[in-house]
Amino acid sequence: MQTVDFPLTDEYIELISLLKYLNIAQTGGHAKMLVDDGAVLVNGTLESRRRYKVRKGDILVIGGEITVQIV
């Protein structure tokens, strides 16, 4: 499993924006599809809100393969 640390400089970043920024999703449509298909866990819970506000301390698991720690 690949682990990525993401240094958040603002209060939050929207989930689909983060997926695009990290190149996990190639487009906004792909990011939405990942969320809609249930491929994203935030802090161990399935996240279905595309515009979820990801904040410092959150841990995301995408597709069971990539872990993103928000620092």
PyMOL CGO cylinders between C-alpha atoms (Angstrom):
from pymol import cmd
from pymol.cgo import CYLINDER

trace = [
    CYLINDER, 0.00, 0.00, 0.00, 1.34, 3.42, -0.98, 0.3, 1, 1, 1, 1, 1, 1,
    CYLINDER, 1.34, 3.42, -0.98, 1.30, 6.16, 1.68, 0.3, 1, 1, 1, 1, 1, 1,
    CYLINDER, 1.30, 6.16, 1.68, 1.28, 9.86, 0.85, 0.3, 1, 1, 1, 1, 1, 1,
    CYLINDER, 1.28, 9.86, 0.85, 1.56, 12.79, 3.28, 0.3, 1, 1, 1, 1, 1, 1,
    CYLINDER, 1.56, 12.79, 3.28, -0.33, 15.86, 2.10, 0.3, 1, 1, 1, 1, 1, 1,
    CYLINDER, -0.33, 15.86, 2.10, 0.62, 19.15, 3.83, 0.3, 1, 1, 1, 1, 1, 1,
    CYLINDER, 0.62, 19.15, 3.83, -2.59, 21.18, 4.06, 0.3, 1, 1, 1, 1, 1, 1,
    CYLINDER, -2.59, 21.18, 4.06, -1.94, 24.92, 4.11, 0.3, 1, 1, 1, 1, 1, 1,
    CYLINDER, -1.94, 24.92, 4.11, -5.57, 26.08, 4.17, 0.3, 1, 1, 1, 1, 1, 1,
    CYLINDER, -5.57, 26.08, 4.17, -8.39, 25.23, 6.59, 0.3, 1, 1, 1, 1, 1, 1,
    CYLINDER, -8.39, 25.23, 6.59, -9.63, 22.43, 4.30, 0.3, 1, 1, 1, 1, 1, 1,
    CYLINDER, -9.63, 22.43, 4.30, -9.65, 21.06, 0.75, 0.3, 1, 1, 1, 1, 1, 1,
    CYLINDER, -9.65, 21.06, 0.75, -12.64, 19.46, -0.93, 0.3, 1, 1, 1, 1, 1, 1,
    CYLINDER, -12.64, 19.46, -0.93, -12.34, 15.72, -1.46, 0.3, 1, 1, 1, 1, 1, 1,
    CYLINDER, -12.34, 15.72, -1.46, -12.64, 15.73, -5.26, 0.3, 1, 1, 1, 1, 1, 1,
    CYLINDER, -12.64, 15.73, -5.26, -10.12, 18.58, -5.48, 0.3, 1, 1, 1, 1, 1, 1,
    CYLINDER, -10.12, 18.58, -5.48, -7.65, 16.60, -3.38, 0.3, 1, 1, 1, 1, 1, 1,
    CYLINDER, -7.65, 16.60, -3.38, -8.05, 13.52, -5.58, 0.3, 1, 1, 1, 1, 1, 1,
    CYLINDER, -8.05, 13.52, -5.58, -7.30, 15.62, -8.66, 0.3, 1, 1, 1, 1, 1, 1,
    CYLINDER, -7.30, 15.62, -8.66, -4.40, 17.50, -7.02, 0.3, 1, 1, 1, 1, 1, 1,
    CYLINDER, -4.40, 17.50, -7.02, -2.68, 14.25, -6.03, 0.3, 1, 1, 1, 1, 1, 1,
    CYLINDER, -2.68, 14.25, -6.03, -3.22, 12.82, -9.55, 0.3, 1, 1, 1, 1, 1, 1,
    CYLINDER, -3.22, 12.82, -9.55, -5.23, 9.93, -8.12, 0.3, 1, 1, 1, 1, 1, 1,
    CYLINDER, -5.23, 9.93, -8.12, -8.03, 11.06, -10.44, 0.3, 1, 1, 1, 1, 1, 1,
    CYLINDER, -8.03, 11.06, -10.44, -7.21, 12.37, -13.90, 0.3, 1, 1, 1, 1, 1, 1,
    CYLINDER, -7.21, 12.37, -13.90, -10.33, 14.57, -14.15, 0.3, 1, 1, 1, 1, 1, 1,
    CYLINDER, -10.33, 14.57, -14.15, -13.11, 15.91, -12.00, 0.3, 1, 1, 1, 1, 1, 1,
    CYLINDER, -13.11, 15.91, -12.00, -15.43, 13.32, -13.49, 0.3, 1, 1, 1, 1, 1, 1,
    CYLINDER, -15.43, 13.32, -13.49, -13.04, 10.54, -12.54, 0.3, 1, 1, 1, 1, 1, 1,
    CYLINDER, -13.04, 10.54, -12.54, -12.80, 11.93, -8.98, 0.3, 1, 1, 1, 1, 1, 1,
    CYLINDER, -12.80, 11.93, -8.98, -16.60, 11.97, -8.70, 0.3, 1, 1, 1, 1, 1, 1,
    CYLINDER, -16.60, 11.97, -8.70, -16.74, 8.40, -9.98, 0.3, 1, 1, 1, 1, 1, 1,
    CYLINDER, -16.74, 8.40, -9.98, -14.25, 7.23, -7.34, 0.3, 1, 1, 1, 1, 1, 1,
    CYLINDER, -14.25, 7.23, -7.34, -16.38, 8.77, -4.59, 0.3, 1, 1, 1, 1, 1, 1,
    CYLINDER, -16.38, 8.77, -4.59, -19.68, 7.53, -6.05, 0.3, 1, 1, 1, 1, 1, 1,
    CYLINDER, -19.68, 7.53, -6.05, -18.31, 3.99, -6.43, 0.3, 1, 1, 1, 1, 1, 1,
    CYLINDER, -18.31, 3.99, -6.43, -17.39, 3.84, -2.74, 0.3, 1, 1, 1, 1, 1, 1,
    CYLINDER, -17.39, 3.84, -2.74, -13.65, 3.76, -3.28, 0.3, 1, 1, 1, 1, 1, 1,
    CYLINDER, -13.65, 3.76, -3.28, -12.86, 6.43, -0.66, 0.3, 1, 1, 1, 1, 1, 1,
    CYLINDER, -12.86, 6.43, -0.66, -12.68, 5.92, 3.10, 0.3, 1, 1, 1, 1, 1, 1,
    CYLINDER, -12.68, 5.92, 3.10, -12.11, 8.88, 5.40, 0.3, 1, 1, 1, 1, 1, 1,
    CYLINDER, -12.11, 8.88, 5.40, -10.99, 8.00, 8.93, 0.3, 1, 1, 1, 1, 1, 1,
    CYLINDER, -10.99, 8.00, 8.93, -12.19, 4.43, 8.37, 0.3, 1, 1, 1, 1, 1, 1,
    CYLINDER, -12.19, 4.43, 8.37, -15.70, 5.42, 7.20, 0.3, 1, 1, 1, 1, 1, 1,
    CYLINDER, -15.70, 5.42, 7.20, -17.05, 5.26, 3.67, 0.3, 1, 1, 1, 1, 1, 1,
    CYLINDER, -17.05, 5.26, 3.67, -17.32, 8.83, 2.34, 0.3, 1, 1, 1, 1, 1, 1,
    CYLINDER, -17.32, 8.83, 2.34, -19.98, 9.50, -0.29, 0.3, 1, 1, 1, 1, 1, 1,
    CYLINDER, -19.98, 9.50, -0.29, -19.92, 13.32, -0.22, 0.3, 1, 1, 1, 1, 1, 1,
    CYLINDER, -19.92, 13.32, -0.22, -17.93, 14.63, -3.17, 0.3, 1, 1, 1, 1, 1, 1,
    CYLINDER, -17.93, 14.63, -3.17, -17.38, 18.01, -1.54, 0.3, 1, 1, 1, 1, 1, 1,
    CYLINDER, -17.38, 18.01, -1.54, -16.40, 16.63, 1.87, 0.3, 1, 1, 1, 1, 1, 1,
    CYLINDER, -16.40, 16.63, 1.87, -14.05, 19.08, 3.56, 0.3, 1, 1, 1, 1, 1, 1,
    CYLINDER, -14.05, 19.08, 3.56, -10.81, 17.22, 4.21, 0.3, 1, 1, 1, 1, 1, 1,
    CYLINDER, -10.81, 17.22, 4.21, -8.97, 18.72, 7.18, 0.3, 1, 1, 1, 1, 1, 1,
    CYLINDER, -8.97, 18.72, 7.18, -5.66, 18.23, 9.00, 0.3, 1, 1, 1, 1, 1, 1,
    CYLINDER, -5.66, 18.23, 9.00, -5.54, 14.93, 10.83, 0.3, 1, 1, 1, 1, 1, 1,
    CYLINDER, -5.54, 14.93, 10.83, -7.80, 13.09, 8.36, 0.3, 1, 1, 1, 1, 1, 1,
    CYLINDER, -7.80, 13.09, 8.36, -6.61, 9.79, 6.91, 0.3, 1, 1, 1, 1, 1, 1,
    CYLINDER, -6.61, 9.79, 6.91, -7.98, 8.72, 3.54, 0.3, 1, 1, 1, 1, 1, 1,
    CYLINDER, -7.98, 8.72, 3.54, -7.77, 5.30, 1.93, 0.3, 1, 1, 1, 1, 1, 1,
    CYLINDER, -7.77, 5.30, 1.93, -8.48, 5.28, -1.80, 0.3, 1, 1, 1, 1, 1, 1,
    CYLINDER, -8.48, 5.28, -1.80, -9.30, 2.01, -3.50, 0.3, 1, 1, 1, 1, 1, 1,
    CYLINDER, -9.30, 2.01, -3.50, -7.66, 0.06, -0.69, 0.3, 1, 1, 1, 1, 1, 1,
    CYLINDER, -7.66, 0.06, -0.69, -4.30, 0.87, -2.30, 0.3, 1, 1, 1, 1, 1, 1,
    CYLINDER, -4.30, 0.87, -2.30, -3.38, 4.48, -1.45, 0.3, 1, 1, 1, 1, 1, 1,
    CYLINDER, -3.38, 4.48, -1.45, -3.34, 6.00, 2.03, 0.3, 1, 1, 1, 1, 1, 1,
    CYLINDER, -3.34, 6.00, 2.03, -3.27, 9.79, 2.26, 0.3, 1, 1, 1, 1, 1, 1,
    CYLINDER, -3.27, 9.79, 2.26, -2.45, 11.43, 5.59, 0.3, 1, 1, 1, 1, 1, 1,
    CYLINDER, -2.45, 11.43, 5.59, -3.40, 15.09, 5.89, 0.3, 1, 1, 1, 1, 1, 1,
    CYLINDER, -3.40, 15.09, 5.89, -0.71, 16.93, 7.86, 0.3, 1, 1, 1, 1, 1, 1,
]
cmd.load_cgo(trace, "trace")
